[in-house]
């Protein structure tokens, strides 16, 4: 795969992660799979909106969905997403600390 293609795929992944509702959904899945019936109330908002976010995350290969009877369960496709988002949070918190030190 070419460097340009890899770069584009990285950009696509970061775009998919760059939305607060999708981040909240992913955080719910950090500890394991969840039924969609648990995700809707935990995230809040309109069910149709949450469904669109789940479908988008699925289309990007970030989560897997599995139907069991009448329920649909979601789980992370790759646990490295947890580490990635933890690293992003550390960068954000470190950046905020650095900005606070500049202001002080």
Secondary structure by P-SEA (a helix, b strand, c coil): ccaaaaaaaaaaaaaaaccaaaaaaaaaaccccccaaaaaaaacccaaaaaaaaaaaaaaccbbbbbcccbbbbbbcccaaaaaaaaaaaaaaaaaaaaaaaac
